[in-house]
Amino acid sequence: MASAMISSIVQGYEPSICVKAGLLAAEYSISCQDAISPSVNPHNFTPESIEMYAPFTPQVIDVSHVR
């Protein structure tokens, strides 16, 4: 998860894409018995493929009232 997020950040993607890339990598990891899923490859981590995986728009949640 972290490596996908960091890789996306280094490549200059928007924060929402970076978080979604991390979630995608985490899903690949937990759905595979290998140490590193064969699905974790550059072809599956383009901004377009990440958006197809997670087409939602992140929302800001106001937690300023929570103590």
CNS distance restraints for C-alpha pairs under 8 A (distance, minus, plus):
assign (resid   1 and name CA) (resid   5 and name CA) 6.36 0.50 0.50
assign (resid   1 and name CA) (resid  21 and name CA) 7.59 0.50 0.50
assign (resid   1 and name CA) (resid  22 and name CA) 4.18 0.50 0.50
assign (resid   1 and name CA) (resid  23 and name CA) 6.27 0.50 0.50
assign (resid   1 and name CA) (resid  24 and name CA) 7.68 0.50 0.50
assign (resid   1 and name CA) (resid  25 and name CA) 5.28 0.50 0.50
assign (resid   1 and name CA) (resid  26 and name CA) 5.03 0.50 0.50
assign (resid   2 and name CA) (resid   6 and name CA) 6.04 0.50 0.50
assign (resid   2 and name CA) (resid  22 and name CA) 6.13 0.50 0.50
assign (resid   3 and name CA) (resid   7 and name CA) 5.90 0.50 0.50
assign (resid   3 and name CA) (resid  22 and name CA) 7.42 0.50 0.50
assign (resid   4 and name CA) (resid   8 and name CA) 6.15 0.50 0.50
assign (resid   4 and name CA) (resid  18 and name CA) 7.27 0.50 0.50
assign (resid   4 and name CA) (resid  21 and name CA) 5.69 0.50 0.50
assign (resid   4 and name CA) (resid  22 and name CA) 4.99 0.50 0.50
assign (resid   4 and name CA) (resid  25 and name CA) 6.36 0.50 0.50
assign (resid   5 and name CA) (resid   9 and name CA) 6.20 0.50 0.50
assign (resid   5 and name CA) (resid  18 and name CA) 4.72 0.50 0.50
assign (resid   5 and name CA) (resid  19 and name CA) 5.91 0.50 0.50
assign (resid   5 and name CA) (resid  20 and name CA) 7.97 0.50 0.50
assign (resid   5 and name CA) (resid  21 and name CA) 5.93 0.50 0.50
assign (resid   5 and name CA) (resid  22 and name CA) 4.87 0.50 0.50
assign (resid   6 and name CA) (resid  10 and name CA) 6.12 0.50 0.50
assign (resid   6 and name CA) (resid  18 and name CA) 7.41 0.50 0.50
assign (resid   7 and name CA) (resid  11 and name CA) 6.24 0.50 0.50
assign (resid   8 and name CA) (resid  12 and name CA) 6.42 0.50 0.50
assign (resid   8 and name CA) (resid  13 and name CA) 5.58 0.50 0.50
assign (resid   8 and name CA) (resid  17 and name CA) 7.38 0.50 0.50
assign (resid   8 and name CA) (resid  18 and name CA) 5.10 0.50 0.50
assign (resid   8 and name CA) (resid  21 and name CA) 7.24 0.50 0.50
assign (resid   9 and name CA) (resid  13 and name CA) 5.69 0.50 0.50
assign (resid   9 and name CA) (resid  14 and name CA) 7.50 0.50 0.50
assign (resid   9 and name CA) (resid  15 and name CA) 7.30 0.50 0.50
assign (resid   9 and name CA) (resid  18 and name CA) 6.12 0.50 0.50
assign (resid  13 and name CA) (resid  17 and name CA) 6.21 0.50 0.50
assign (resid  13 and name CA) (resid  18 and name CA) 6.43 0.50 0.50
assign (resid  13 and name CA) (resid  47 and name CA) 7.78 0.50 0.50
assign (resid  14 and name CA) (resid  18 and name CA) 6.44 0.50 0.50
assign (resid  15 and name CA) (resid  19 and name CA) 6.29 0.50 0.50
assign (resid  16 and name CA) (resid  20 and name CA) 6.20 0.50 0.50
assign (resid  16 and name CA) (resid  57 and name CA) 7.83 0.50 0.50
assign (resid  16 and name CA) (resid  58 and name CA) 6.80 0.50 0.50
assign (resid  17 and name CA) (resid  21 and name CA) 5.98 0.50 0.50
assign (resid  17 and name CA) (resid  47 and name CA) 6.66 0.50 0.50
assign (resid  17 and name CA) (resid  50 and name CA) 6.91 0.50 0.50
assign (resid  17 and name CA) (resid  51 and name CA) 7.38 0.50 0.50
assign (resid  18 and name CA) (resid  22 and name CA) 6.36 0.50 0.50
assign (resid  19 and name CA) (resid  23 and name CA) 6.37 0.50 0.50
assign (resid  20 and name CA) (resid  24 and name CA) 6.11 0.50 0.50
assign (resid  20 and name CA) (resid  50 and name CA) 6.50 0.50 0.50
assign (resid  20 and name CA) (resid  51 and name CA) 7.80 0.50 0.50
assign (resid  20 and name CA) (resid  54 and name CA) 6.52 0.50 0.50
assign (resid  21 and name CA) (resid  25 and name CA) 6.16 0.50 0.50
assign (resid  21 and name CA) (resid  45 and name CA) 6.68 0.50 0.50
assign (resid  21 and name CA) (resid  50 and name CA) 6.05 0.50 0.50
assign (resid  22 and name CA) (resid  26 and name CA) 6.16 0.50 0.50
assign (resid  23 and name CA) (resid  27 and name CA) 6.21 0.50 0.50
assign (resid  24 and name CA) (resid  28 and name CA) 6.29 0.50 0.50
assign (resid  24 and name CA) (resid  50 and name CA) 7.32 0.50 0.50
assign (resid  24 and name CA) (resid  53 and name CA) 7.32 0.50 0.50
assign (resid  25 and name CA) (resid  29 and name CA) 6.14 0.50 0.50
assign (resid  25 and name CA) (resid  40 and name CA) 6.48 0.50 0.50
assign (resid  26 and name CA) (resid  30 and name CA) 6.26 0.50 0.50
assign (resid  27 and name CA) (resid  31 and name CA) 6.17 0.50 0.50
assign (resid  28 and name CA) (resid  32 and name CA) 6.45 0.50 0.50
assign (resid  28 and name CA) (resid  37 and name CA) 6.13 0.50 0.50
assign (resid  28 and name CA) (resid  39 and name CA) 6.45 0.50 0.50
assign (resid  28 and name CA) (resid  40 and name CA) 6.94 0.50 0.50
assign (resid  29 and name CA) (resid  33 and name CA) 7.88 0.50 0.50
assign (resid  29 and name CA) (resid  34 and name CA) 7.97 0.50 0.50
assign (resid  29 and name CA) (resid  35 and name CA) 7.77 0.50 0.50
assign (resid  29 and name CA) (resid  36 and name CA) 6.57 0.50 0.50
assign (resid  29 and name CA) (resid  37 and name CA) 5.64 0.50 0.50
assign (resid  32 and name CA) (resid  36 and name CA) 7.90 0.50 0.50
assign (resid  32 and name CA) (resid  37 and name CA) 5.79 0.50 0.50
assign (resid  33 and name CA) (resid  37 and name CA) 7.63 0.50 0.50
assign (resid  36 and name CA) (resid  40 and name CA) 7.19 0.50 0.50
assign (resid  39 and name CA) (resid  44 and name CA) 6.91 0.50 0.50
assign (resid  40 and name CA) (resid  44 and name CA) 6.75 0.50 0.50
assign (resid  40 and name CA) (resid  45 and name CA) 7.73 0.50 0.50
assign (resid  41 and name CA) (resid  45 and name CA) 6.80 0.50 0.50
assign (resid  42 and name CA) (resid  46 and name CA) 6.87 0.50 0.50
assign (resid  44 and name CA) (resid  49 and name CA) 6.08 0.50 0.50
assign (resid  44 and name CA) (resid  50 and name CA) 7.47 0.50 0.50
assign (resid  45 and name CA) (resid  49 and name CA) 6.13 0.50 0.50
assign (resid  45 and name CA) (resid  50 and name CA) 5.99 0.50 0.50
assign (resid  46 and name CA) (resid  50 and name CA) 6.15 0.50 0.50
assign (resid  47 and name CA) (resid  51 and name CA) 6.13 0.50 0.50
assign (resid  48 and name CA) (resid  52 and name CA) 6.29 0.50 0.50
assign (resid  49 and name CA) (resid  53 and name CA) 6.28 0.50 0.50
assign (resid  50 and name CA) (resid  54 and name CA) 6.22 0.50 0.50
assign (resid  51 and name CA) (resid  55 and name CA) 4.97 0.50 0.50
assign (resid  51 and name CA) (resid  56 and name CA) 7.96 0.50 0.50
